[in-house]
Amino acid sequence: MLPSFAAAFVLGLLLGAFVPYFPILTFLCLLAILGVICAVEATRRMSSRTGLALYGGVVAGVAYWYLFAWTIPTALVLPAQEEATSRSFIGTIIEPIQHAPDRMTMVLQAAPLGGSPGSWDHEGRLKLVWRNAGGPFYRGDRVTFHARVRPPHGSLNPRGFDYVAYLDRQGIDAVATVTGPDAIRLVSAGSQSVSWMFWNRVDRWREQVHVAAVETLNQPVLGLFLGVIIGERGYLLPEVRDWFMASGTVHILSISGSHLGLVALLTYAIIRRGVLALPWKWLLALTRHTTPTRLAALSTLIPVTCYALLAGAETATMHSLIMIATALSALWLGYRRPLLHALSIAACAILLYDPRVLFDISFQLSFLSVWAMAWWFDQGDNLDERSDTSPSWLHNAWRWGKESVVVTAVVTIVTLPLVAYYFNQIPWMGLLANFLVVPFTGLILVPLGLGCALWLIAEQATTLPLAGLVQAFSTLLIDAVRMVAGLPGVFLYVAAPTVPLMGVFYGATWISLTRSFSFHTRVGAMMAMSLIIGWWIWSPRPFAGDHMVRVTFLDVGQGDSTVVELPNGQVMLIDGGATHDRLDMGRGVVAPYLWNRGIRRIDHVVGSHPQLDHVGGLAWIVDHFPITHFWTNGLVREETFWKRLEASLEQANLIADVAREGMTMWAAAGCEMRVLNPSQEMAALYARRSNVMQES
């Protein structure tokens, strides 16, 4: 009953969020859902109690979203002159600080010092980027700074990432940037505040681990260690992220339910085994007060909570902690199968607190993965009962290995639409890679790193203990993932699926995995799933070769990027935006648009002129798309971004053609693409200048 109600409650929240301003449409959707439930009940595949729980959950979700929509505070609106005026602010750091090699990002509850007419004279939540930072600072510290604040803004591309909505879900009202080690000054320390004393101490421990890791570990191990132990992702190298993405194991890089769950599982098993191994007199005395299961469940909360706090107690981590704490509480109360019900209670509690978290990718992936595992186990027999009747440890190992493969396959399948939707990839290697990477990370790497961090904090050391082991095991993991990512066809990019088709896929998945349905029904559902996955892999290009020219100007911020689709189906890309340390416009904006259009190859790529904001993102495009012709104006640069582009062209066996005035790049179907600039004289000048630079 409870899992059915929770799942229907989530569906109701989604329905309320997508059609909040159309009551008639919402009413029709509720009637349609009621009709489906009644039809299923008529086939006797669903009891009336389950049907009532499902429909009650949908109605409750819709009603709660409508109620919540009226209580969401209106975002602060900054006056237009605020963007052009730099002012002094004072604020309190309210979230864990995120570090990167050349910057620090903090979230503050801030207000300006000395208000003036028409200014931002009230408090708001500010995201502040500090370049060439000094410090250190911690949660609860009250600081002052001088900055030019501005409302959040992001790119406005079709089906692209909505950065403004992302910050809005975090409650961010404005953003700002400061530069220099003295740009932020401490007013009062959080350690002196009763309300912030605990979190300030936790951040000091995290800073101690951070400094020791930076001094001890080398890249790319440093980025992996900081990401999976204290939740800092700023040091993670982009290529390492791409390797994990291609292998279907990108969830390893951020602390989620899998990390906390494996730590909890390992701790619970060790403590319970240890208690059962006690002398019988001790065990008998202990059972007069509690059971080994209860003691293990209670003791497991300690290391799991410490891990969540050390990771910065971010939203996704705390969601996982709530789920695990609920499951352990159910074990304490004596429930035999607590996971699915515990997950349902945790999900409802989190969504009641803030329904907007439903649209957070970490929440979706974490809860969908764990929900799938819990639901799958709930479909079968009790695993503890089966383990008691197993004839040997070899039989147990074989059974658990087989179960792990099946569960990994189930998790890979149910998360596939979300990964395709957010990352334009189908991680088909995830079945094999997760079977090896998840146990290695959760049972070896995370306990080792967490133990080193706690040892470091307890001893107040300046270097990371057992750094050699951490470096060796982490290198082994990264090399294995890189090898998997290097296999042919691993990078399978697709168009982001539509939400209705994702709904059909999940419906077919539920039918195919539910053992109460007939064999033929489940086979039909599996065939439907296969057809949908095949459609996503194919990602056909809509309206290709429709004898029209389609020109799309992409929003890449500062710079330019234009996609031209020609009448005969050929594609031309003019510029690719800039590339930055944390954001490559080629990867984050241009490539997703091309994939969503079903474009897998580019006939002509034009780098209009060698400036970072125009050709910086083209290197990633050259690395990941088959390209026929590459055009430049003949001028070369010595900067890193241009050297990277030249290396990508060489790797792809492409020679940059120099465009000159009067040349025709393409002509067919009554349409031609003609070069207007540079002139012959300027092209010759560029060529001589480039030769001099190459000789020097």
Beta strands, then each sheet from edge to edge (+ up, - down):
strand 1: 87-93
strand 2: 98-100
strand 3: 103-112
strand 4: 124-131
strand 5: 142-147
strand 6: 174-179
strand 7: 184-188
strand 8: 550-553
strand 9: 562-565
strand 10: 571-574
strand 11: 602-606
strand 12: 627-632
strand 13: 656-658
strand 14: 664-668
strand 15: 671-674
sheet 1: 2+ 3- 1+ 5- 7+
sheet 2: 2+ 3- 4+ 6+
sheet 3: 8+ 9- 10+ 11+ 12+ 13+
sheet 4: 14+ 15-
end
